[in-house]
C-alpha cells in the first residue's frame, strides 16, 4: 500500500503542507528546513516526497515545446513506434520552424556521452542545429560524435549534409566524421569501386551510431535532387516510369516501401538499409501534406521508429485506413 492509500491525520497534512511551503514558496533549503524542525535532511526529503504522493504538491513541467501527447500516443500505437513528438501548429510560426525546435528539444533530452549521432540531408535537419544545447554532453564532449550518413552536394548550402556535420562539430567542439563523396557518383562502375574498397570502413563508422536523424525526400517539384541538380533528366524520367514515392538517405522507394531498381540507386553513396535498420534510435523528422505518403510508408515498414512532426500531419496519418 502506498503512503497515499494510508489514512493520514490532519496534523500530518499540516506538517507536509508546512514543509512544502517552506521549500517551494519561501525557498528554504532542505538543510534549513531540517534545522527549523529539528529533524534530519533525509526526513525532510521523505516529507517532500510524501507531499507529492498525497497531492499536496503538484508538479508541473513547463517545456518550450507545445506538444500534443494524445496525438503522439496515437501514432505510437498505430505504427508501433518507440516514441513520437507531435507539436501543435501555431499561427505565429511556420511549421518547419516548430518541428525543427521540437527536434532540437528531443535531442537535448536524448543525447548522452557515448552516443554517436548520424545526420542525413534535409531542409528541416539544417534548421535544428541552431536550437540545440545538448546539456548532457557539456562535461564530456570527447565521448560524443556526429557522422554523415550520405554523400554531399556540390554546393555548400544549408541542407547539404556535409555542411550540417561541419556546423554541428564546430558549434559544440566535438568530433565529426565526413563522407568525402558526392551523394551520387557519375557511373555505376565508380560506385562499384567505392563499394569494393571503401564500404567496409564506412559501414564500421555507420554501425557505431546509436541514433540517427533524417528527413524524407519526395519526388515532385520541390525534390532536393531536382533543385540541387544532383541527377539527370534520364534519372527523373526513370522515377516517373517506376512510380517512385520518396527517398531515404538518397535511396528511392516505391509505394510498397521497396527500393527500386533504378540507375541512381546503383550510383548512391549512402548508409545501406541493413546497417541503418540496426541503429537503435531512428528519428524521422518530417511534416507536410506532400510528404504524408512517404512518411506513412516508412513508419508502416518499420524503417523509422521515432517520429517528430506537426499536429496536422499527425491527424492525417491517423485518419489513413
C-alpha positions in Angstrom: 0.0 0.0 0.0 1.4 3.4 -0.9 1.5 6.3 1.5 -1.3 7.9 -0.5 -3.6 5.0 0.3 -2.9 5.0 4.0 -5.1 7.1 6.3 -3.4 10.4 7.1 -4.2 12.6 10.1 -4.9 16.3 9.9 -1.7 17.1 11.8 0.3 15.1 9.2 -1.3 17.1 6.4 -0.4 20.3 8.1 3.2 19.2 8.6 3.5 18.2 4.9 2.0 21.5 3.8 4.3 23.5 6.1 7.4 21.7 4.7 6.2 22.2 1.2 5.6 25.9 1.7 9.0 26.4 3.3 10.6 24.6 0.3 8.7 25.8 -2.7 7.2 29.1 -1.6 9.9 30.5 0.7 12.9 29.0 -0.9 14.4 27.3 2.1 16.9 24.5 1.5 16.3 21.1 2.9 19.1 21.6 5.5 17.4 24.9 6.7 14.0 23.2 7.0 15.6 20.3 8.9 17.2 22.8 11.4 13.8 24.5 11.9 12.0 21.2 12.6 14.8 19.6 14.5 15.0 16.6 12.1 17.4 15.2 9.5 17.6 16.4 5.9 16.7 12.8 4.9 13.4 13.1 6.9 12.7 16.4 5.1 13.3 14.7 1.8 10.9 11.9 2.7 8.3 14.5 3.8 8.6 16.4 0.5 8.1 13.1 -1.4 5.1 12.3 0.6 3.6 15.7 0.0 3.8 14.9 -3.8 2.2 11.5 -3.2 -0.6 12.9 -1.2 -1.3 15.5 -3.9 -0.4 18.4 -1.6 2.3 19.4 -4.0 1.6 19.1 -7.7 4.5 19.1 -10.1 4.0 20.8 -13.5 6.8 20.6 -16.0 6.9 23.5 -18.4 8.7 22.8 -21.7 9.5 25.1 -24.6 7.5 22.8 -26.9 3.7 22.9 -27.3 3.3 19.1 -27.7 0.2 17.1 -28.3 0.5 14.0 -26.1 -2.7 12.4 -27.3 -1.6 12.5 -31.0 1.9 11.3 -30.0 0.5 8.3 -28.2 -1.9 7.6 -31.1 0.9 7.4 -33.6 3.0 5.3 -31.3 0.1 2.8 -31.0 -0.8 3.0 -34.8 2.7 2.3 -36.1 4.3 0.5 -33.2 6.8 3.4 -32.7 9.3 3.6 -29.9 8.4 7.3 -29.4 6.8 10.3 -31.1 6.8 14.1 -30.5 4.0 16.0 -32.2 3.9 19.8 -31.9 0.8 21.9 -32.3 0.8 24.3 -35.3 1.0 28.0 -34.4 -0.4 31.0 -36.2 2.8 32.8 -35.3 5.4 30.3 -36.5 5.9 28.3 -39.7 5.6 24.5 -39.4 9.2 23.8 -40.3 10.5 26.1 -37.6 8.2 24.5 -35.0 9.3 21.0 -36.0 13.0 22.0 -36.0 12.7 23.3 -32.5 10.9 20.2 -31.4 13.7 18.1 -32.8 16.3 20.1 -31.0 14.4 19.7 -27.8 14.1 15.9 -28.3 17.8 15.6 -29.0 18.7 17.8 -26.0 16.8 15.3 -23.8 18.2 12.2 -25.5 21.9 12.7 -26.5 24.3 11.5 -23.8 28.1 11.0 -23.6 29.0 7.9 -25.6 26.3 8.4 -28.2 27.2 8.6 -31.9 24.6 10.6 -33.9 24.2 10.0 -37.7 22.9 13.0 -39.7 21.3 13.0 -43.1 20.4 15.6 -45.6 17.2 17.7 -45.2 15.8 21.2 -45.1 14.4 20.8 -41.6 17.5 19.0 -40.3 19.7 22.0 -41.1 17.4 24.2 -39.0 17.7 22.0 -36.0 21.3 22.8 -35.1 20.9 26.5 -34.1 18.4 25.5 -31.4 20.5 22.6 -29.9 22.1 23.0 -26.5 23.0 19.3 -25.7 23.3 19.9 -21.9 24.0 16.3 -21.1 27.3 16.2 -23.0 28.6 19.5 -21.7 31.1 18.0 -19.3 32.1 15.0 -21.6 32.2 16.2 -25.2 35.0 13.9 -26.2 32.6 11.0 -25.9 30.0 12.3 -28.4 30.4 12.2 -32.2 28.4 13.0 -35.3 28.6 11.0 -38.5 27.5 11.9 -42.1 25.1 9.2 -43.4 25.1 10.1 -47.1 27.2 11.8 -49.6 27.0 15.6 -50.0 26.2 18.1 -52.7 28.5 20.2 -54.9 27.0 23.4 -53.4 27.6 24.0 -49.7 24.1 25.1 -48.9 22.3 24.7 -45.5 20.7 21.4 -46.5 23.9 19.8 -47.6 24.7 17.0 -45.0 28.4 17.9 -45.2 27.6 21.4 -44.1 25.5 20.2 -41.3 28.3 18.0 -39.9 30.8 20.8 -40.1 28.4 23.3 -38.3 27.5 20.7 -35.7 31.1 19.8 -34.9 32.3 23.4 -34.8 29.5 24.6 -32.6 29.9 22.0 -29.9 33.6 21.3 -30.3 33.1 17.6 -31.0 34.4 15.1 -33.4 32.6 15.0 -36.8 33.1 12.3 -39.5 32.6 13.5 -43.0 31.8 11.3 -46.0 34.1 12.5 -48.8 31.9 11.5 -51.7 29.0 13.1 -53.6 25.6 11.5 -52.9 25.5 10.1 -56.4 28.7 9.3 -58.3 28.9 9.7 -62.0 28.8 6.0 -63.0 27.8 2.6 -61.7 31.3 1.4 -62.2 32.7 4.1 -59.9 30.1 3.2 -57.3 31.2 -0.4 -57.6 34.9 0.6 -56.9 33.8 2.6 -53.8 31.8 -0.4 -52.7 34.7 -2.7 -53.1 37.4 -0.6 -51.4 35.6 1.8 -49.0 32.3 0.3 -47.9 33.7 -1.9 -45.1 35.3 1.1 -43.3 32.2 3.2 -44.0 29.9 0.5 -42.6 32.0 0.3 -39.5 31.7 4.0 -39.0 27.9 4.0 -39.5 27.5 0.9 -37.4 28.7 2.7 -34.4 25.7 5.1 -34.5 23.4 4.8 -31.5 20.9 7.2 -33.1 20.2 8.9 -36.4 18.1 11.8 -37.5 16.8 12.2 -41.0 14.1 13.7 -43.2 12.4 12.0 -46.1 12.5 13.2 -49.7 9.7 13.0 -52.2 9.5 13.1 -56.0 8.0 16.3 -57.2 8.7 20.0 -57.9 10.4 20.5 -54.5 12.6 17.4 -54.8 16.0 18.3 -53.4 17.8 16.2 -56.1 16.0 18.3 -58.7 16.6 21.7 -57.1 20.3 20.9 -56.4 20.9 19.4 -59.9 22.1 16.1 -58.4 20.5 13.9 -61.1 19.9 13.9 -64.8 16.7 14.1 -66.8 17.1 10.4 -67.6 17.0 9.7 -63.8 13.9 11.7 -63.3 12.2 10.0 -66.3 13.1 6.7 -64.6 11.4 7.9 -61.5 8.1 8.5 -63.4 8.3 5.1 -65.1 9.0 3.3 -61.8 6.4 5.4 -59.8 8.8 6.3 -57.0 7.3 7.9 -53.9 10.3 9.1 -51.9 13.9 8.6 -50.9 15.5 7.8 -47.6 19.2 8.7 -47.4 19.1 9.3 -51.1 17.8 5.8 -51.9 14.4 5.8 -53.8 11.5 3.6 -52.8 8.0 2.9 -54.2 4.6 2.8 -52.7 5.3 -0.6 -51.1 8.4 0.7 -49.4 10.7 -1.4 -51.7 13.8 0.2 -53.0 13.5 0.5 -56.8 16.0 -0.9 -59.4 17.0 2.5 -60.8 20.3 3.9 -62.0 20.7 6.5 -59.3 20.2 3.9 -56.5 23.1 2.0 -58.0 25.3 5.1 -58.0 24.4 6.2 -54.5 27.0 6.6 -51.7 24.9 6.3 -48.5 24.3 4.1 -45.4 22.9 0.7 -46.6 19.5 -0.3 -45.4 20.8 -3.3 -43.4 23.1 -1.1 -41.4 20.5 1.6 -40.9 18.0 -0.9 -39.6 20.3 -1.9 -36.7 20.6 1.6 -35.3 18.5 1.7 -32.1 17.0 5.2 -32.4 16.0 6.1 -35.9 14.4 9.6 -35.8 12.3 10.7 -38.7 11.7 14.5 -38.9 9.0 15.2 -41.5 5.8 17.1 -42.0 3.6 18.5 -44.7 0.8 17.1 -47.0 3.3 16.4 -49.8 5.3 14.0 -47.6 2.4 12.1 -45.9 2.5 9.1 -48.2 6.3 8.7 -47.8 6.1 9.2 -44.0 3.3 6.5 -43.8 5.3 4.0 -45.8 8.5 4.4 -43.7 6.6 4.1 -40.4 4.5 1.2 -41.6 7.5 -0.7 -42.8 9.4 0.0 -39.5 12.2 1.8 -41.3 12.0 4.6 -38.7 10.9 4.1 -35.1 10.7 7.7 -33.8 8.6 10.4 -35.4 8.8 14.2 -34.9 6.1 16.1 -36.8 3.2 18.6 -36.5 -0.4 18.0 -35.5 -1.9 18.5 -39.0 0.4 15.8 -40.4 -0.3 13.5 -37.4 -4.0 13.8 -37.7 -3.8 13.0 -41.4 -1.6 9.9 -40.7 -4.1 8.7 -38.1 -7.0 9.1 -40.5 -5.5 6.8 -43.0 -7.1 3.4 -43.4 
